[in-house]
Amino acid sequence: MAENYIYAVARIRSRELSLLNESVISQLTACPGEEECLRILSEKGWGDSGMSGEAMLRSEQKKTWALIRELVPDRMDLFDVFRLPNDYHNLKAAIKESVIDGEHPGIFVEDGTVSARLLNEAMEQSDYDLLPENLRELAREAKETLLTTRDGQLCDIIIDRAALEAIREAGAKTKEKLLEDYGELICATGDIKIAVRCARTGKSRQFIARALAPCSTIDTGSLTDAAAVGFDAICAYLDHTIYSDAVEELKKSLAAFERWCDNRMIRTIKPEIHNPFGIGPLAAYILARDNEIKTVRIILAAKRNDLPEEMLRERVREMYV
């Protein structure tokens, strides 16, 4: 990309100084309880005094996007690859809210590309024309599928596949290698997780094929065939792909595989620490913040549920700094 976001990158460099490093994560992991973790985070500038853990995490997410909107207010489209998952999460929530009696506070998330309120209104009224063009037919298909089949899982896979496709396309559209790689990784690893779940629940080949999104680094036909056979066949197929080093983690659990995915992305973005130009450092900062918030969420949940420290250390992610 031709633009050199020199001022924006300079601001990001100053913010990187407050990112949580491995030492702080180790300190949090060793804390005796959630309250002590929150105290340390508060000292690091997270949230406000007296906030609950989840409120603190939401506050930090808002800070990230407020900074990015301040730095590049006219180019937020460059970061759609990170914001689109929230749209598709909110679409699923809005569809289910429209067909299930009662209200369910807290089901929507912020910082998507489409207002959650708009999605909710469109689904409540079944007025698909209220939605952006790229979501209209998807919303119609997903809601009508749920109404006619009462199969919430089928509704979800329709939306999940569309989300993976949209994320990959948004990354490719930027022509920025970091964002292209991110979109491809999210799509490919999303397919792998879907394939494993389908194999373990005995889904048909037709169901699996419908659920997997096309991508460049995975042959979805081969992955579909493998998933229809079973988990071991998936691992055998992946051994011949660029994701072969993830197979051992996948054999442990999906949680271990997700940790591998996050760590791989952090290693991919680390060179951006030394890049003084372009959009890459801003994208890396967003990913770094998302990674540390995710890691803190895991730690707080573990402390809340008295998980042993050894088990927790197996779940925490690598840090950007």
N, C-alpha and C positions, 0 to 999 in steps of 0.2 A: 504494500500500500504506500502511496506517495507521501501521505501526510506524516510529518514527524511531530508527535505530540510531546514536544520538549517540556512545556510547562506542566502538562498533566503527569508526565513521567516523573518530573521533579517532586511533585506533590505525593505521588505514590511512593517514591523512595523514602520520604519522611514518614509515611504511614507504615511502611514495612518495619520500621524500628520498633513498633508496638505489637507486631505479630508475636504470637506465642511460639517459643522455641522448644526444642526437645527437653531442655532442663525444666521449663515450667510445666510441661506435660507430665514429666516424671514426678514433679512435686505434687501435682494434682492427683496423680495415680496413687501416690503414697499417703494421701490424706485419709484420716480415720472416718470421715463422713462427708455428706453433701454440704453441710453448713460451712465447714472449713474450706471446701473447694470454692464456694460462693464468695467467701471472704477474700481469698487470694485473687480471684477474678476481679472482684470489686477494686482491689488495690491496683490491678493492672488497667483500670479504667473501663471495665465492662459494666454495662447497665447502670442502675441507680441503686442507692442504698435501700435495702429491704425488699428488693425484687425477688420473685421466685426464680428458680432455675430456668424454666421455660420462657418466662417473661424476659429474662436477661438475654437469652438466645435470640428471641424475636427482635429485641432492641438492637443487638449487634448486626443482625441481617439488614435491618432498616438503615443502620449507619453506613454499611457497605454500599447499598444502592443509592443512598442520598449523596455520597461522595462521587460516585460514578456519574450521576445525573448532573452534578455541579461541574465536573471536569469536562464532560463531552455531551452537553445537553442536546446537541443536534445530531449525534451519531449513536444514539442508544440502540438503533437497529443492529449495530455490530455485535451487540451482546444478547441478541435474541436466542442464540444457542444455549445460553444459561437460563433464560427467563421462560422459555417455552414449556419446560416440564410443569411449571406452576399453572399454565393455562389448561393443560390436559388433566392435571389433578383436579382443578376447579370444575372442569367440564364433567368429569365423573361424579364429583360431589353434587353438582347442580342437578344432574339427571336423577340421581338417587333421591335427592331432597324433594324433587318434584313428584315422585311416585310413592314415597313413603310418608305416612302420616306423622305429623308433629314437626317440630323444629329441632335442629341439631347444631347448636352454637359451636364455633371453632373449627368447622370442617373446611373452611376456605383458607387459602394462603395468599400472601401479597406478592407484589413485584413480578407479576406476569406481564405479558404484552396486551392482555385484554382484561378489562375490569371484571372482577369476580361478581360484582353486583349485576353487571350486564348479562353475564352467563347465567346467573340464577334467574333473572327476569325472563330471559329467552326460553329457558327450559320450563319454567313455571307456566308460561303461556303457550309453549310449543310454537313460538314465533321465531323460526330459524333465520328469517331475514334480518333480525336484529344483530346477528353475529357477523363477524368478518367472513368474507367469501370462503376463505380456506377452511373454516370450521362448520359451515352450514350443512353440507351433506353428511359429514362425519357425525355431527350432533343428531341429525335426523335418523341416520341408520342406527346409531347406538341406542337412542331412546326407544325407537320403534322395536328394536330387537329385545330390549328389556321388557317392554310392555307385552309383546306377543309371546315371548318364551319364558319370562320371569327368571331368566338365567343371568344373574349378575356377573358371573365369571365371563360369560360370552361377551357381555357388554364391555367389560373391562379390557378384554384382549383386543377388541376392535379399536378402542381408544389408545391402548398402550402401543399397538403397532403403529398407529398414525403418529403418535408422539415420537417414537424412535425415528421414523422416516423424516418428520419435520425437523428434529434436532440435527440429524445428519445433513439434511439439505441446507439448513441455516448456517452450519459450519462451513460447508463447501462454498456457499454464496459469498462469504466474506473474502475469499481468496487469500486468507491468512493461514499459514501452515499450522500454527498452534491451534486455531479454532477449527480448522478442517480435521486435524488429528483428534481433537476432543470429540467432535460430532461423530466421527467414525468409531472411536473407542466406546462411546456411550451406546451407539446402535449395536455394535458387535457384541459387547458384553451383556447388553440387555437381551439380545437373542439367546446367548448362552444360558443365562439365568432362566429364561422362559422355557428353553428346551429341557433343562434339568427338571424343572417343576412338572412339565408335561410328562417326561419319562417316569418320574416317581409317582404320578397319579394315573398312569396308564391311558393317557389321551390318545385318540386316534391320529393316524397320519394326516388326515384331512384337517383336524383341529390344529395340529402343530403347524402345518403349512400356512394356515390362515393367520396364525399368531406371530410368525417370524417376519421381520422387516428386512428388505434387501440391503446389503452393504458390500463393501469392496473386499474386506479382509476375511470374510466368512462366506463359504458356499452354502446358502440356506437350503438348497436341495439336499446336499450331503448331510447337513446338520439335522434336517427334518427326518431323513432316513435313519440316522443314528438314534435320534430321540425316540422314534417309533420302536426301535429294538430295545433300548434301555440305557441306563446311565453309563455302563462300561463302554458301550459303543460310542457315546458322546466323547468320553475321554480319549478313546482310540482315534477318533477323527481329529480332535483338537491337538493331539500329539504331532500332527503333520501341518499345523498352522503356526502363525506367529504368536499364538497364545499358548504354546506348548508348556512354557514355564509356569502357567497358571494351573495346570492340571492337578498338581499335588495339593494346591490350596483348595481346589474344587472338591477333591476327594475328602478333605477335612469337613467342609461345610460351605454353604452359600455365603455365610457371614465372612469366612476366611477369604473366599473368592472376592467378595466386595472390598475387603481390605486391600487385597492385591491390586484391584482396579484403581483404588484411590492412590495407593503408593506409586503405581506406575505413572499416573498422571502427574503427581508431584515431582517425580524424577524428570518427567518430560518438560515441565515448565521451569525448573530451576535455572537453566541458562538465561532466562529473562531477567534475573537479578542483575546481570551485567549488561543488559541491553538499554542504551540511553534513548532510543528512538522508537517510534511506531506505537501501535496499539497493543503489542504483545505484553509489555509489563502491566498494563491495566487488566488485561484478561487473566494474566497470571495472578495478580492480586485478588481478583474476584474468586478464583479457584482456591487460592491459599486461605482466604477467609472462610469460604464454604467448608474447606477441609478442617480447619481448626474448630469451627462451630460444630461440625459433625462429631469431631473427636471429643469435644467438651460434653456434648449431649450424651455420648456413650459413657463417659466417665461419671457424669451426674446420675445417669440411670443405674449404673453399677453400684454406686455408693448408696443410692436410695434402696436398692434391693440386696444390699450386703453381699455382693459377689466378691470372691477372693481376689486379692491384688494380682496374683499370678494369672488368673483367667482374664482379668482386665487388661494386663499388659499385652496379651495376645490379640487384643481387639483395637488398641489405639493405633492411629495412623502416623506415618512419617510427617514431619513438618517442613514447610517451605524454607524457613530460616533456621 
